[in-house]
């Protein structure tokens, strides 16, 4: 920190802290003369005079001046500090993708969205004739509002740049660089960025870099010669294919542009199959198109020699509506391929060329695909046609006719696609109705088998639903199938949950009575008649099953008669396991307080979900409260008083034992806690026992008063885990978050007393309604507070009432 204080910042700037560093530069958090936080990137003194480094620095600065994109870091100009060149950049408060991945891999939808955003930034960089050359998780910042932001353009290279690499050096991070960049960084183009983005997404999905090794040399060897580790099984197959194409070793088999990778990531997110366009596939399609053109030429020559109705062995090609073969097999076309504009139709044609003659080979190709139901192939054939360069000699009429032809052809394909979707969805609707009727009868349906039956019904009708949707936003029967399966799954869950709620609680009451009566064997036999499927939907049922499983190996005399000391020696050698089982044995014998004394210390330990001691402590405490309330009460100098203890007084007495710094009172049947000027510092968490079945949090209030002369307000105050007031800096707009709602412009007002309060779920600030919060649940009432240490509430109050 002493070294940082020696930085000679220009007037008006103030240094806050160091953010990070690299071998070439350091980054500091500063405030500009306007009070805004900025990131100051400075070259290290040791390299500030290196001409190559200065050239790269100048290139990054110039590119940031030219480009403004929401997914690229923004620049606010150059700055010189102590003779060191600097860039003043925007400060992104979010963590980098590398920091996020330290917590584990991302869900595939989140990784795909990040890929779309970074690809947009790369599109803009490539459009300016530049290549980033260092795309990696370290350089992807995650802003909560703008999403993924690509940073650090220090290795960017433009087409007009000289080679700016050391002899034999590979610029970039080895685990994410493309094979061609590893061989010769000066020759890497936009496809190298595509590869690096694919490698970054591979890391995001798997939780580790795509290539690891003992050193840089081993990593580069793996990059150039080996495949990355397989992605986890949870990643959908379409996304796996997209990343395989993005990380292909051969650039010809890789996406040519970031735009193509972005489009396929978007298609995967919307449920559409990816196109996987590469130069290799384009060349294959070009060869097919040239073959189709040769076939058309042979057909035209045959027309000149033979009359149409007598031409031996020729297909019927006349008429634009005929579905004529082209010499291509029905499935030969690659549905994900395309064709560039340098094909057979680009040459100059003789005057008088008619559009039907020129378009003939393409017409036959897409109509053949359409007639065989291959809609995606038909649309791909039309994409090939739309990419053709028209002959130079044709006039405006030819061009208008060509545009009209393309519109009509695409409408024909889309119309047939819609008819296919309607038929497929009508079959789906009928099968969903049948499945719903089955659920109404027995509440159980094998959904995997049901989905297979829908797919089989589509296949029986020869409906190629895999081709849909043809365009983003189009009809997708398989997407509708997933939605129908989710609806049936929810209906099944609801039906099973209802049956469990009806069957398990009364069955548990009978089991409890049998266990207390000493009828262990009868209790086990009675519980065995419970449907196993219902236990999945009943938390109480799963806990009862775990208890009975633990008691099952014991004999009745051990549970009800044998001494505890002697019995302990026969149980598990683990003391915790012994106490857990002994607590249940003691409960069966009717000693509830001893059972609680044995079970309470176990709550802090880790247990299987169905054996969590907290469940039994909560249930037995409630049982004890009921027993105490029903017991007669003895007053000094009086006979037995049959009046039960007041539940509110019971709860208040328990809270007084646990909360020393609050006032606990009983008022109008409810229990209230209040703190006057509490000294809580920056955080307070209080967990209070209650019976959530009988009590609810009805009101709370937080009061404060900020001095007017201080000129500063807290950056953030959070209350009850449901409300947050924030103002990150002096110039920021205040924000009030209530549940999932955000209100702008409402927050701290120095110089006046403010009240944040809730009544029956309605939250208000200074009597202004600001939203609703959900009812507080859980086994305990948890009071949560966090704020800047300078913030001191003047009063805190809350009230619980009987339900």
N, C-alpha and C positions, 0 to 999 in steps of 0.2 A: 504493500500500500504506500510505503514511503517513496518507492520508485515511481509509482503512478502519479503521486502528487507533484513530481518534477516536470510532468508534461506541460509544455507551454502552449496551452490552448488559446485561440484568439479571444479577444474581449467579448464578453457576453455569454461564452460557453462555460459550462461547469461539468466536471468529471464525476460520475457516480460510481462506476465499478468496471472491472474488466470482464468481458463476456466470454472470450475464448482466444485461441491463437493457433497458428499453423507455422510450418517452417519459414514461410515468407512474410507473414503478416500477423498483426494483433488486432483484436476488435474490442472496443470500449463502448460502454453506455454513457452517453453525454446528454446534457440538456442544451438546446440551442437558445439564442436570445429571446425567443418567444415562449420559452418554458416547455417546449415539446421534447419528448425523449427521442433520441436518434442513435443509430449504431455508427460509430466512427471506425473505419477500417484503415489501419496505418501499416505501411511497409516497415519491416524491421530495419534498424539502422545498418545491420551487416549486409543487406542486399539492396539498400536504397540507391546505390550508385551503379548497380549492375544493369547494363543497357538492355539485356534481354528481358529482365524482370520489369524494367521500366516500360518496355514496349508492350508487354502483356498487360501491365497496369493501365497504360494509356488506352489499350484496346477495350478493356472492360469498361472504363469510364465512358468512352465514346459510344459503345453499344448501349449502355444504360441510358444515355441521353436520347438515343434514337428510339428506343422501345419503351412503350408504356402498356403494360398488360396486367390484369388483376392477378395472374398466377406467376408473375415475375417480381423479384425484389425491386423496389423503386429507389432512385437516386435523387439526392437533393444538392448535387454539385460536388466539386472538388475542394479540398482543404489541405493546407500545408501546416504541419506541426513540427517545430524544431528541425526544419529542413527535410522532413519526411513526407512524401506524398500521401494524401489521405482521401478517402471517399466518405461522404456523409450519406448514409443509407437509412431507410426506414427501419424502425425497431419493431420486430415481430415478437410479441409476448409468448406465443405458443412454442412448444418444444419442437425439436427437429424429429424427423421420422426415425432417425437412429435412436434418439432418446426414448421415443415411444416403443420401439421394438425391444428395448431392454425389459419391458414388462411382458413380452410374449408376442406371438404372431397375431396379425390382424384377421378379422373375418374377411371372406373373399369379397363381399360387396364393398366394404370400406376400402380395401386395397384397389379394387377396380376403379372406384371413384377417384382415388388419388392418382391413379394412372391416367385417367381422362384429363384431369386438371394439369398434370405435368406435361402431358402430350400437347395440350393447347399452348403452353408456354414454349415448348420446343418448336411447334409450328411457326410461332411468331419469330423466334430466333432464326430458324432456317429460311424464312421468307426474307430476312434481311441479309442473306448470304453468309450466315455464320453457323458454326458448330460449337456446341457447349463443351464436349469432350470430358466432362467430369460429373455426369449424373450419378448420384449415389444417395443413400439415405441421409448422410450427413448434410447434404445440400438441399434437402426438401424440408421446408419449415411448414408446420401445421398451424394455421391461423383459424380460430374458432368461427370467424365470419367469412373469410375469403377462401378457406380450404387450403389445399397444398400450394406452396409458393416455392418456386425454384430460385435458388440463390447461388452466389459465388461463380461469377463468370470469368474468373481469373485465367482459365485455360482455354477460353473461347478462341477460335481460329476463323478468320474470314477468307473468302476465296482469293482476295488480293494480297493476303499476308505472305511474307516469306516464311520459310521453314524456321520455326522458333523452338527447336528442340536441341538438347544436347546430343551428341553423337552416341547412339546406342541406348538412349533413354526413352522410356515409355511414359508419357504424361497421363495422369489420371490415377484412379485407384484400381489396382490389379484385379480384385475380385469382381469388378463391375465393368471393366473395359472390354471392348469387342476384340476378337482375334486379330483383325486387321490393324487396330490401333496398337495392340501389343507388338505387332511386327514393325509398323512404321507409323508413328503418330502423325507425321506431316501429311499422310495420305488419307486420313480418316475423314468421312463425310457424314451427312445426316443419318445414314444408316447405323453409324457407330453410336449415336445418341439413342436411336431406337433400341439397339442391343442393351445399352446401359440402363435404359428405363425398364426393359424387360427383366434384367438382372436385379434391379432394385425392387420390382414387384415380386420377383421370386423370393427375395429375402423377406419381404413383408408377409408373404403367405406361409413361408416355412419357418420363420423365426431365426434364420441364420443365413450368412452369405451363400450364394450359389456355389462358390468354389473356396475351399480351405486348403491350407498347406503349411509345411514347416517354415517356409520362407517365401519371399517374393518370387524367386525363381520357380518354385514348385507350383505356386498359384498360377503364374503365367503359363506354365506347361499345361496345367489342367484346363485353363481357359482356351488354349489353342487346340487341344487334342481330345479332351474328355467331355462327356455330357455332365450337366449339373445333376445334383441329387434329385430324385423324384419328389414331386410336391405331395403334400398330405392328401389322403383320400377324401377329405372333406371339401377339397377344391373341385368345383364342377368341371367336367370333361371339356366343355367349350372353352373355358378360361385356360385350362392346361394347354390346349391346342394353340391358343393365341400366344401364350408365352413361349411355346416351342418354336413358333414362326419368328417371334421377336428376337429370340436368342439363337437362331440358326447360325452355324459357323460360316456357311457360304452366304455372302451378302445377297446373291441372286435368289436365294430361297428365304430371304428375310423381307419384312415390310420395307418398301422403298421409301416411305414417308411416315413421319409421325402422325399425319392425318389418317392414314390407313389403320395404324395401331389404335388411335383414339376411337375411330368409327367402330372397330371390332369390339373394343372394351365396352362401348356404349350399347352395342347390340347384345352382348352377353348380359349386361345389367337389365335390359328390357326383355330378356327371354328369347331374343332372336338368334339364330345361328350365325357365327362369324363368317365373313367372306374370305379371309385369309389371302388377300391379293399380294402376290409377289412377282418379281420380274420373271422368275422361272415359269410360273403358271401363265403369265402373259405370253411368253414365247410359245408355249404349247398351244395356247388358244390361237395365236397368230398362224401357226402351221395348219391347224384345222380349218381356219377361215380361208386360207389360201387353197386348201384342198377343195373346199366347197366352191370357191370361185372357178377352179378348173372344171369341176363337174358342170357348173352352169354354162361355161363356154362350150363344152361338148354338147349340152342339150340344145343350145342356140344353133350350133352347126347342124344338128340333126333336124331341127325344124326347117332349115333351108333346103334340105335334101328330100325329106319325106313329108307328106301331109301328116297332120297331127293324128288323124284317126288310123293311119296305117304304119306309123313308125314302129318298127319291130323292137319290142323289149324296152321301150322308153317309158318312164313314169309320166303321169299326167301332171304337167307343170303349168299349164295355162290357167289363168284366173287367180286373183290374189287370195281367195279364200280356200284354195286347195291345200290340204295337209300333205305336201309332197316330201318323199324321202330325199335326203341330201347326200347319201353315201356315208354319213356318219351313223354309227350304231346308236340306238336310243339312249343308252347310258354312257356313251363315250365322252360327252362333253363334261368338262370339269365345272361343277356348279359354282365354284369359288373363283374361277379364273376370269380374266378380262382381256382387252386388247387395246394397245395404244393406237395413235392416229396415223401411224406410218404403215398402212396395209395396202392390199391390192387396189382398193377403191380410190387411192390418193392420186393416181396418175392422171394426167390430162386425157380427156376422152374426146372423140370426134364430135363435131357440131351435130345437133339434133338428137342427142342422147335422151332417151325416155327414162323417167324415174322407175316405172315397173320393170324395165329391163335391167337397170343398174342394181336395183335392190333384190333381184330375184334370188341369188344364193342365200342371202340373209333371211329373206321371207320364208324360204323353204325350211331353214334351220329352226327358226323359232316356232313356226306352225307345227312342225313335226313334234317338237318337244311338248307343245300345248296339247296336241291331239293325244299324246301318250300320258297326259296327266303330270308331266314333269314341269311344274310351274316355275320353280326356281331356275331351272335350266333355260326355260323360255325367256324369263326376264334377263338372264345373263346374256343370251343371244341378242336381245334388244339393246343391252348395254354395249355390246360389241358394235352393233350397228350405229348407235348414237356416237360412238367414239371415232367413226370413220371420217376422214377428211374428204369432203365432196370434191368432185372433179372441178378443176379451175375454170373450165369452159362453160359451166352451167350458169343460168341466170336466176333472177329472184323467184320466178315462178317454180322452178325446180326445187329451190330451197324451201319455199312455202309448202309445196307438195310433200317434201321430205319431212318437215316438222309435223304436218297434219297426219302423215302416215305413222310416225312414231307415237303421237298421242293416241291415235285409234288403236294401234297395236298394244300399247301398254294398258289401255282401258279394257281391251279384250282379255288380257292376262289377269288383270286385277278383278274383273267381273267373274271370271271362272274361279279365281281364288276365293272370292266372297261366297260363291255358290258352294264351293267345297267346305268352307268354314261353317256355313249354315247347316249343311247336311251333317257334318261331324258333330256340331253342337246339339242338333236335335237328337242324335243317337245318345250323346252324353246326357242330355236332360232326361231322356226316358230311363236310362240306367241309373241315374241319380235318384229318380223317383222310386224305382224299385228298391234301391239300397236304403232309402229313407223308410220305406214300409217295413223292411227287415229290421231296421233299428228299433222301430216302434214295437216290434214283437218281442225281441230278446235282448235289446240294448247292446248287442255286440256284432261287429262286422270286421272281417279281415280286409283292411283297406288296401293292402298291397295286392291281394288277389283281385279285389274289385277293380283297381286301376289296370291290371293286366287284362281283365275282361273287356274294359273299354277299348284298350289298344287292339285287342283281338277283333272286336266288332268293327273298328275302323279298317283293319287290314282285310277283313272278309268282304267289305264293300269296296276295297281297293282305293281307299282314300289316303293320299300321300300327305298326311298332316305334318310330316317333318318339314315340308317346304314352307310352311306358314310360321310366322308372318313374312310376307315378301318385302314389306317396307316397315320401318319403325312406326309403331302405333297401329299396325294392321291387326286383323283378327288372328288369334293364336289359339287353336283348339287345345294344345297341350297346356298352355297357360290356364285356360278355362278348366282343364282337367285337374290341375294342381289346386285351383281355387275350390272346385267341387269337393276334392278330397279333404281340403281344410275344413269346408263346411260340415261334411260328414263326420270328420274327426271331432269337431267342436260339439256337434249334436251327440255323438257317442259319449264324449267326455261329460257333457251335461247330464245325459241320461244315467250314466254310471254314477256320477257324483250324487244325483238325486236319490238313486237307489241305495247308495252307501249311507247318505244322511238319514234315510228312513230305516235301514236295517242295522247298522253298526251300533249307534248309541243304545237302543233298547237291549241289544244282545250283550253289550258291555255291562249294562246294569245287572243283567242276570248273572253274568260271569263274576262280577264283583261280589254279589250276594252269595254265590256258591263258594267262592274262595274264603270269604269271611265266616261262612258256616262250616268250614272244614271239609267241603266236598270237592277236593282237588280233582279226582278222577272224573266226576260228573262235569266239572267246569271244562276240562280238556275235551271231553266228548261233545259237549254242547258247542264249543268254539269250532270244532272240526267241521261243523255243518255250514260255516260261513263260506260264501263263494270267494275263491281266491282273487277273481277279477276285481271285486269290490275293495279289496285292501289297498290297491293302487290309488284309490280315490278317497281314502279315509286315513288321515294322519293318526287319529286316535286308534283306529283298527290296527295299524302297523305297530304302534307301541304296545298294544295289548298282545299282539302275536309274539313280539319279542319277549314280553314277560312270561307268557305261558311256555314258550320254547325253553326258557331258562329253568322254569319250575318242573318241566316234564320229566327229566331224569330222576327227580327226587321222589322218595316214598312219602305218603301222607304223614306218617309219624315223624319224619324228619322236618316237615314243614310246620307241624302244629305242636309237637311235643318235645323233641330232642333239645337239649341245652345249646345255647348259641355258641359258647366257647368250644364245646366238643364238635358242633357242626362246622364251625369255621375251619377246623383242621381237615375236614373232608372235602372242602370246596377248592376252587382254583388257588394256585399259589400266588396269584397276583392280588395284592391287598385291595386294590380298587375294585376288581371283579368280585372279590369276597364281600365287600361292603355293599356293592350294588345288589347282589342277590340276597344278602342278609336283610337289607332294607325292605325288600318285597316280602320276605318271610315274616319279618316283624309286622309289616302292614297286615298280612293275612291273619296274624294273631291278635290284631286289634290295637296294637300300641303305635298310634299314629305319630306321636311326638318323637319317639325313639327312631321310627322309620325316617322322619325328616332329618334328625341329627346325623344319621348315617348317610343320607343321600345328598344333603346340602354341600359338603366339602367336595363332592365329585363333579360339581357343575363346572368348575374351572378347567377340568381336564378335557381332552379330545376323545369323543366317542363316535361310534357309528350313529347315523341320523336316527334310526329307529330305537336307539337305546339311550338317547340324550337324557341325562339326569334332570335337566331343567324342566322337562315336561312333567315328570313325576313330582318334582318339588312344587311346581305351580298347582297341579291337581290336588296334591295332598294339603297344601296350604289353604286352598279354597275349602276343602273338606273339613279342615281344622277350624276355620272361621265359622262355618255352618254349625259345627258341633259346639263351639264356644257360645255362639249366639243363642243356641237352643238350650244351653245349660242354665240352671237356676243361679241367680246372683245373690250373694250374701252381703247385707249391709251391716255395719258395726252396730251391735246392740239390737238387731232385729232378726226376725225369723227369715226363712228362705223367701226370696223375692222371685216370683215366676217371670217377671218382665225380662226379656232378652236384652243384651247389650245393643246399643244403637250402632248400626254398621258404619255410619259416618265417624262416630267417636272411635270405633276400632281402627279405621283407616288413619285417622288423624294421630292416634297414639303410636301407630307403627311408623308414620312419617317423622314424628318428633324424635324418635330414637335414631333415625338415619340422617336427618338434616339438622345440623347444629346452627347454621348461620341464617335460618329463615324462621319466620313466625308462622305457625300452623294453627288455623282456627276452623271451627265448624260453624257455618252460617246457613240458615234456611235449608237444611238437609244436605248441603254440599260441603266440601273440604277445600280450604283456600290456603295457598302459600304466598308469602310476600317477603321481599327483600328491600330494605331501604338503603340506597347508596351502596350496593354490594361492591366489594373489591375483588373482582374476578380475573383481573389481568386480561390476557388475550384469548382465553378459552375457559369454558366451564361445561362439564358434562355431568349430569346428575341422573341416576337411574333409580326410580322409586317403585316399590312393589304395589300392585293393585290388582283387583279382580276385573279384568277388562269386560267380562260378561255383564257385570253389574254397574260399572262406572264408565264415564266418558269425559274427555276434556272439553269443557263448554266455553271457557273464556281464558284469555291471557292478555297481558298488557306490558309493554316496554316503554318507559319514559326516559327522556334525556333532555339536556339543555346545553348547547354548545356556546361558548363565549364568543361574542361578536368581535372582540378585539384580537382574537387569535389569528384570524385570517386563514385558517386551515381547517379542513374537515377530514374525518376518517376516510380511508380508501375503501373500507368494506366492513359491514356488520352483518352477521348471519344469526338468525334466531329460529329455534325449534326445527331446523333442517328443512324449513318450508319457505322462509322469507329471507331475502338478501337485499340490502341497500348498498350500492357501490358508486364510487367516483374515482376512477384510477388516478387522475391527475387534475391539476387546476383547470385546464381547458376542456376536460372531458364533460360530456353531458351526463347528469346523474341518471342512474338506472335503478328501478325497483322491480325485483323478481318475486312473484308470488306463485308458488307451485310452478307450473309450466308457462305462466303468463309474464310478459315483460312490459313495464310501463316506463316510458322515457320522460325525463323532466321532473320526476318526483324524487325527492331525497332529502338531504340535510339542509336545514335553514338556521344558520348561526344567529344567536341573539334572541331566540324564543324557545319556549318549552314545546317539545314535540312528543306525540303519543302514537305509537304503533300498537294496534289492538285487534283482537279477534273475538267475535261472538257468534256461536253456532255456525262456525265455518266461514263467516264473512269477515274479511280483513279490511281495515281502513287505516289510513295515515292522516293524522290531524283531521279526523272526521270525514275524509274523502274516501269513498269505497274504492278499493284497488284490486279486488279479486277474491277467490275462494280457495280454501285449502281442504285437503282430504282429512277425514277423521283419523285421529291418532290410534293406531292399533298396537299389537305386540303384547308380550307377557308382562312388560314393565312400562311405566310412564317415563320416557326419557326426555329430559330438559337439556337442549343443546344451545350453546352460545359461543360465538367467536367474533372477535373484533380487533382493531388496532389497539395496542396497549393504552394509547392516549384517550380512548373513548371510555367514559364512565357513565353507566346508566344511573339515573337518580332513583328509579323504583322499578321493580319487577314483581309481577303479580300473576297468578294463575289460579283457576278454579276448576274442580271436577265435580260432576253431578251424577246422581243415579240415572241409569238408562231408563 
